[in-house]
Amino acid sequence: MHEFSLARNLVQLAERSLPVEGRRPVKTVTVRLGALAGIGPESLATAFKLASAGTLFECARLDIEQAEGNELVLVALEVEA
Protein backbone atom coordinates (compact mmCIF):
# COMPACT_ATOMS: atom_id res chain seq x y z
CA MET A 1 0.00 0.00 0.00
CA HIS A 2 2.96 2.32 0.59
CA GLU A 3 3.77 2.15 -3.12
CA PHE A 4 0.24 3.09 -4.17
CA SER A 5 0.20 6.07 -1.81
CA LEU A 6 3.47 7.36 -3.27
CA ALA A 7 2.25 6.82 -6.82
CA ARG A 8 -1.06 8.58 -6.11
CA ASN A 9 0.82 11.54 -4.65
CA LEU A 10 3.07 11.57 -7.71
CA VAL A 11 0.04 11.68 -10.04
CA GLN A 12 -1.51 14.50 -7.99
CA LEU A 13 1.72 16.50 -8.08
CA ALA A 14 2.06 15.95 -11.82
CA GLU A 15 -1.57 17.03 -12.39
CA ARG A 16 -0.89 20.29 -10.55
CA SER A 17 2.13 20.84 -12.81
CA LEU A 18 -0.01 20.86 -15.95
CA PRO A 19 -1.57 24.08 -17.26
CA VAL A 20 -5.22 24.46 -16.32
CA GLU A 21 -6.39 25.28 -19.84
CA GLY A 22 -5.91 23.01 -22.81
CA ARG A 23 -4.99 19.95 -20.80
CA ARG A 24 -3.89 17.05 -22.97
CA PRO A 25 -3.03 13.45 -22.18
CA VAL A 26 0.48 12.91 -20.86
CA LYS A 27 2.83 10.65 -22.84
CA THR A 28 5.76 10.34 -20.44
CA VAL A 29 6.39 11.01 -16.76
CA THR A 30 10.04 11.07 -15.73
CA VAL A 31 11.00 10.68 -12.08
CA ARG A 32 14.24 10.32 -10.16
CA LEU A 33 14.10 7.51 -7.60
CA GLY A 34 16.73 7.13 -4.92
CA ALA A 35 18.00 3.70 -3.94
CA LEU A 36 17.08 4.42 -0.31
CA ALA A 37 13.55 5.67 -1.04
CA GLY A 38 12.00 2.48 0.28
CA ILE A 39 10.39 1.48 -3.02
CA GLY A 40 11.74 -0.42 -6.00
CA PRO A 41 11.36 0.78 -9.58
CA GLU A 42 9.12 -2.14 -10.55
CA SER A 43 6.82 -1.57 -7.59
CA LEU A 44 6.57 2.14 -8.38
CA ALA A 45 5.78 1.41 -12.03
CA THR A 46 3.01 -1.02 -11.09
CA ALA A 47 1.54 1.37 -8.51
CA PHE A 48 1.74 4.26 -11.00
CA LYS A 49 -0.29 2.29 -13.52
CA LEU A 50 -3.01 1.73 -10.91
CA ALA A 51 -2.92 5.30 -9.52
CA SER A 52 -3.09 6.89 -12.97
CA ALA A 53 -6.20 5.00 -14.12
CA GLY A 54 -8.89 7.42 -15.24
CA THR A 55 -6.53 10.41 -15.34
CA LEU A 56 -4.57 12.25 -18.04
CA PHE A 57 -1.68 9.94 -17.10
CA GLU A 58 -3.53 6.69 -17.79
CA CYS A 59 -1.53 5.86 -20.94
CA ALA A 60 1.69 7.56 -19.85
CA ARG A 61 5.00 5.75 -19.76
CA LEU A 62 6.84 6.10 -16.45
CA ASP A 63 10.57 6.65 -16.95
CA ILE A 64 12.57 6.11 -13.77
CA GLU A 65 16.05 7.55 -13.35
CA GLN A 66 17.95 5.74 -10.63
CA ALA A 67 19.73 7.92 -8.06
CA GLU A 68 21.40 7.67 -4.69
CA GLY A 69 19.72 8.80 -1.50
CA ASN A 70 16.05 8.65 -0.58
CA GLU A 71 14.54 11.02 -3.12
CA LEU A 72 11.50 10.64 -5.30
CA VAL A 73 11.45 13.65 -7.60
CA LEU A 74 9.18 14.55 -10.51
CA VAL A 75 11.68 15.51 -13.22
CA ALA A 76 9.61 16.06 -16.39
CA LEU A 77 6.27 15.58 -18.13
CA GLU A 78 5.80 15.09 -21.85
CA VAL A 79 2.30 15.81 -23.12
CA GLU A 80 0.72 14.88 -26.43
CA ALA A 81 1.00 17.49 -29.17
N, C-alpha and C positions, 0 to 999 in steps of 0.2 A: 504494500500500500504506500510505502514511502516513495517509491518510484513514481507512482501515479500522481501523488500530490506535487512532486517536483515538476513533472511534465505538465500538469494542469496550470501551475504557476508560470511555467515557461510560455505556454500558449497565451495566457492572460497578458503577460508582459509583452509578448510579440504583438498581440492585438492592439494594445495601447500605443505601440510604435508605428502603426499604420496610420496614414492620413484618414481623417473622418470621411471626407468626400471622395467618391470615385474608388471605393475599395474594390480590389480585385483579388482573386484567389492567389495564394502564395505558392510558389514553385519550390523554393528551397529555404530552409531555416538552418543557419550555421551557428553552432554553439562551441564553446571551449569548455571541456570537462576535465577537471583535475583528477589525478589518480587517487587522491585522498578524499574525494567528494562523497564517498559512501555509496556510490551507484556505478554499475558497470555500463559501458556503452550499449551493449545489447539490451539490457534492462531499460535504459532510458529510451532507446528507439522503440521498443515494444509499448512502453507506457505512453510515449508521445503519440503513437498511432491511435491508441484508445482515447487519449485526452483531446485529440484534435478532431475527432468525429463530429460532424455537423457544423464545423467552423470553416473559415477561409483557409485553414491549414490542413484540411482533411486529405488532400492529395499531395501535400508537400513532402519533399525528401528531407530528412534530417541528416545534415552533415555534422559529424562530431570531430573536432580537433582535440587531440589528446594533449594534456598539459600536466605540469606538476602542481602540487598543492591541492587545495580543497575547493577550487572555484567551479562554478557553473555559470558561464557568462553567455548571454545572447550576443553574437558577433555581427550577424548580418541576416537580412531577409531579401529574397529575390521574388518579386511579384510578376504575374503574367502581364505581358505587354497589352 
